[in-house]
Amino acid sequence: MLQCQDVTKTYRTPNGEVKALGDVSLRIDKGQFVAVCGPSGSGKTTLLMTMAAMLRPSAGMVRFEEEDIYGMAGSERAVFRAKNIGFVFQMFHLVPYLNVLENVRLAGGAVGGRDGGRARELLQRLGLQHRMDHRPAQLSTGERQRAAMARALLNRPKLILADEPTGNLDPDSAASVLGHLRDFHRAGGTVVIATHGPAAQELATRTIHLRNGTIERDG
């Protein structure tokens, strides 16, 4: 489904270059639940952002179903990402001046529609039917992450990438978010989650360990 080939990402800083990823090669197959683990600064977020067509690598290639995603024009890549990939951020990234329903529907804009019925259905499934008209600041941390999950699911993606989605959550909220990722996987979806937590690793069918921007262990 998704392949990274010799992916390198380097950042320029006042103190010189920092290599966040170094020649990473891996393949994610359809139907896998993959946990990406490693200490802070190991490259987990950079890898997920690169896989999500959000961060162009300095070198190497990323393919999704044989399409070179960074060979596309920016607008084409945005539509491709919206149709195929859902992303769940650790810090939610909800638009503060929109209500919950509007935030979820916003994900439909890049693919030519903002399906209100689908958004309402997802919010009800995630237990947020009573919060649709509320703004993010009026939600608990767990509710914000569930709203972000609904947004990621709106376009029926083939792949969900989740960057430490339970990192800021209490145990009950974390279990709820992981449960929805598990349900997506059981329904045939593919999941890649960056995590420090053992609960997410227990759900995974495969675990990749990163250290210093390279794959230390994969299995």
LINSUL-V326158 format. One record per backbone hydrogen bond with DSSP energy under -1.0 kcal/mol. CO is the residue of the C=O (numbers start at 1). NH is the residue of the N-H. If there is no record, write none. Layout:
co:CO nh:NH
co:CO nh:NH
This chain:
co:1 nh:65
co:2 nh:28
co:3 nh:63
co:4 nh:26
co:5 nh:61
co:7 nh:24
co:8 nh:58
co:8 nh:59
co:9 nh:20
co:9 nh:21
co:11 nh:18
co:13 nh:16
co:16 nh:13
co:18 nh:11
co:21 nh:9
co:24 nh:7
co:26 nh:4
co:28 nh:2
co:29 nh:32
co:32 nh:191
co:33 nh:205
co:33 nh:206
co:34 nh:193
co:35 nh:208
co:36 nh:195
co:37 nh:210
co:39 nh:42
co:42 nh:213
co:43 nh:47
co:44 nh:48
co:45 nh:49
co:46 nh:50
co:47 nh:51
co:48 nh:52
co:49 nh:54
co:49 nh:55
co:50 nh:53
co:59 nh:8
co:61 nh:5
co:62 nh:69
co:63 nh:3
co:64 nh:67
co:67 nh:64
co:67 nh:69
co:68 nh:71
co:73 nh:77
co:74 nh:78
co:75 nh:79
co:76 nh:80
co:77 nh:81
co:78 nh:82
co:79 nh:83
co:80 nh:84
co:81 nh:85
co:84 nh:158
co:84 nh:159
co:86 nh:161
co:88 nh:163
co:89 nh:92
co:91 nh:93
co:95 nh:98
co:99 nh:103
co:100 nh:104
co:101 nh:105
co:102 nh:106
co:104 nh:107
co:105 nh:108
co:106 nh:109
co:108 nh:113
co:109 nh:112
co:114 nh:116
co:115 nh:119
co:116 nh:120
co:117 nh:121
co:118 nh:122
co:119 nh:123
co:120 nh:124
co:121 nh:125
co:122 nh:126
co:123 nh:128
co:124 nh:127
co:128 nh:131
co:131 nh:134
co:132 nh:101
co:134 nh:100
co:135 nh:138
co:136 nh:139
co:140 nh:144
co:141 nh:145
co:142 nh:146
co:143 nh:147
co:144 nh:148
co:145 nh:149
co:146 nh:150
co:147 nh:151
co:148 nh:152
co:149 nh:153
co:153 nh:156
co:158 nh:190
co:159 nh:86
co:160 nh:192
co:161 nh:88
co:162 nh:164
co:162 nh:194
co:164 nh:167
co:166 nh:169
co:170 nh:174
co:171 nh:175
co:172 nh:176
co:173 nh:177
co:174 nh:178
co:175 nh:179
co:176 nh:180
co:177 nh:181
co:178 nh:182
co:179 nh:183
co:180 nh:184
co:181 nh:185
co:182 nh:186
co:183 nh:187
co:184 nh:189
co:185 nh:188
co:190 nh:160
co:191 nh:34
co:192 nh:162
co:193 nh:36
co:194 nh:164
co:197 nh:201
co:198 nh:202
co:200 nh:204
co:206 nh:35
co:207 nh:219
co:208 nh:37
co:209 nh:216
co:209 nh:217
co:211 nh:214
co:213 nh:22
co:214 nh:211
co:217 nh:209
